[in-house]
Amino acid sequence: MEDRKVRWGILGTAEIATKVVAGMHDAENAEVVAVASRDLGRAQAWADEQNVPQAFGSYDELLADDSIDAVYLPVPTAHRNDWIKKAARAGKHVYAEKPLADGVEDAIEVCKENGGQFMDGTMWLHSNRTHEIEQRIANGDIGEVRRVTSAFTFKAPNKEWYEGGNGRTDKTREPMGCFGDQGWYPISATLWSFNYELPEKVQMTHVSKNSIDTIVACGGTLWFSGGRMATFDAGCELAHRSQVETVGDAGLIKIEDLVGGQGRSGFFGAYGEPFTGSSYYILGDVDGKDTEQQVEPCDHVVKLVEKFSSIVLSGELESQWPERSMACHKVMSALFESAESDGAVVAL
């Protein structure tokens, strides 16, 4: 049993699945055994290209395969909850892409009822760098966290992309638009910095929409108890940034390549292909002196898959992962409510 690997199936051939399947191949305790698409020809072509042994012409067929332990769900946000539930009821553990959709609470509960682990696809949370910084914060190396500033932005490649040609800019595919897709990262980084304490209230202070009424850029404020606060921005109207600054009363920590982990190099391939990075962060002291801290580089996807697979193999589910997912979704939903209410302050 010690050498057993978790057998994975993939529901869908979305672009992000190409990056994830590569990480699954490299993970020590995982084995990719099948992929499903609504079209068998597409599934087979993808399976051949990505070195996956079995292709199915429907998601239900893959879920009916009792030899599969866990599934990865890169299906569109609007359809994600249904497939989370179906997968859980078929006895599968579920790794689902983010953002999450309204009603995900029920989907996560179905996972729990059926003895399945749920985890969302926030890859950076699993890096060596993230674990080291978590320990620094817990140890009080920067004192009490009081402020967080975060962002994930990039410039839309062309007008067609901006005006709904991409899933992020078309609310029929991504209900929260770029806020859903890109905003998840600064919001998750904010909550992570505050050890997943929920803010008391939030406000979307800026919203920009395209011609089909989809959020393409936004920014906001989160207020926490005791005068602590966070600000963020996200979208496809500005130069590329992927960063978080976590500030305490005794120091600060800065990450300038949060999502891809590729540094300020302009190497965007890290977002869509196998990549080993996240090798440093900045530690600042109370007087303003910064020092660069080196960390063992890693591939975020490999680390996520190995963590998930280790949970499955142990038979001991970890509640922190669905709890983190729900915290982020709850805050995202409140900020989206604010955006749709002309920037009203929304209490949590």
Buried (B, 14 or more C-beta within 10 A) or exposed (E): EEEEBBBBBBBBBBEBBBBBBBBBBBBEBBBBBBBBBEEBEBBBBBBEEBEBEBBBBBBEBBBEBEEBBBBBBBBBBBBBBBBBBBBBBBEBBBBBBBBBBEEBBEBBBBBBEBEBBBBBBBBBBBBBBBEBBBEBBEEEBBBEBBBBBBBBBBEBEEEEBBBBBBBBBBBEBBBBBBBBBBBBBBBBBBBBBBEBEBBBBBBBBEBBBBEEEBBBBBBBBBBBEEEBBBBBBBBBBEEBBBBBBBBBEEBBBBBBBBBBBBBEEEEEEBBEEBBBBBBBBBBBEEEEEEEEBEBEBBBBBBBBBBBBBBBBBEEEBBEEBBEBBBBBBBBBBBBBEBBEEEBEBBEB
